[in-house]
Amino acid sequence: MASLTPRIEQVIHALQCLPGVGRKTATRMTLFLLQGHRDDAAHIATSIEEALATVTSCAKCHNLSDAKVCDICSNPKRANGQLCVVETAADLVAIEETVTYQGRYFVLHGLLSPIDGIGPDELNLGTFLPCVRDSGIREVIVALNATVEGDATTHFISELLEGSDVALTQLAHGIPVGGELGYVNSRTIAQAFQRRVKLDA
Amino acid sequence: MASLTPRIEQVIHALQCLPGVGRKTATRMTLFLLQGHRDDAAHIATSIEEALATVTSCAKCHNLSDAKVCDICSNPKRANGQLCVVETAADLVAIEETVTYQGRYFVLHGLLSPIDGIGPDELNLGTFLPCVRDSGIREVIVALNATVEGDATTHFISELLEGSDVALTQLAHGIPVGGELGYVNSRTIAQAFQRRVKLDA
């Protein structure tokens, strides 16, 4: 298109890699930045570059970290024997925001998916058992999505832990708090029925 | 939050300047980039920096341009005596995508809004009349949003052109093509009634 120069097209194309951003949104963002928000644009570029230069993966839990070992792994208060297995750093952030969990994490950066060629070696599962052993873990809490890949990964972890005295638990399935029954899928409702909780009379 | 380092927070904060991006979306984008899409992240940073270094405002129409004068203004085929006034470069792109308009543009980069302290001097209106005169414009087509600010700006432009023999037109209001009546506001429906078009029997 004559109205978009190659340099502008390049920014649009780069922004389209972001989750949930298609061509239309990327174009809107790019024109917004280049028109009247050039300081913001420069800030985005430099902050990304600084983060790429400093943020790495924690050697213990594979969470994103500025240091070799992340704040959670280096915090002695969080060595309570619990280890929560999550798929992504975003899941970790979501759990941290609840301020209910006080243990440590293990970030897989993916789920087992043989059909996509993702086996145990593609995830961080090689360092999982050493991590469990060295950190004196007594309970592994699996907090993975309830998908085929999530279930396969949970099954793999349960096999890894077989024979050890480490307890293996999984987050409860059920109706989301504040959610409406009509919008919840039938598998979830079925699970919620099966695991219904007795109320005090 | 312990789980987000200062460098990560900085990227999240920078991305929040983008239109339609709140804290939650910015966090999701940032973790996506820093986790498994570092090449994409670097591409975003460098493409923004390159665009900032090269993309400027066209000296004639104020559209975004790599050169002093943009491709549309330097294209002799588009010197057909028509000048379309738009608010933003994004509006220009939207019109170009229709491939119906063959004339030139004038990008205001805003609308008159005395309440926000935006007068004619804050927009590009100072160069508007010289542009109309020097380019042999015979028709000015106003393509501004149908808001209070858009109407005020249209009125200001009509006053600027008073006494000249330049025709002033405005894009037609009406029901969007493919739109449902139930979702269109009553002002639009009223306009569509007023300007109804006779059909061949």
Interface residues (C-beta under 8 A of the other chain):
Chain A: M1 A2 S3 L4 T5 P6 R7 I8 Q10 V11 H13 A14 L15 C17 L18 P19 G20 T25 T27 R28 M29 T30 L31 F32 L33 L34 Q35 G36 H37 R38 D40 A41 A42 H43 I44 A45 T46 S47 I48 E49 E50 A51 L52 T54 V55 N63 L64 S65 D66 C70 D71 I72 N75 T88 A89 A90 L92 V93 E96 E97 H109
Chain B: M1 A2 S3 L4 T5 P6 R7 I8 Q10 V11 H13 A14 L15 C17 L18 P19 G20 T25 T27 R28 M29 T30 L31 F32 L33 L34 Q35 G36 H37 R38 D40 A41 A42 H43 I44 A45 T46 S47 I48 E49 E50 A51 L52 T54 V55 N63 L64 S65 D66 C70 D71 I72 N75 T88 A89 A90 L92 V93 E96 E97 H109
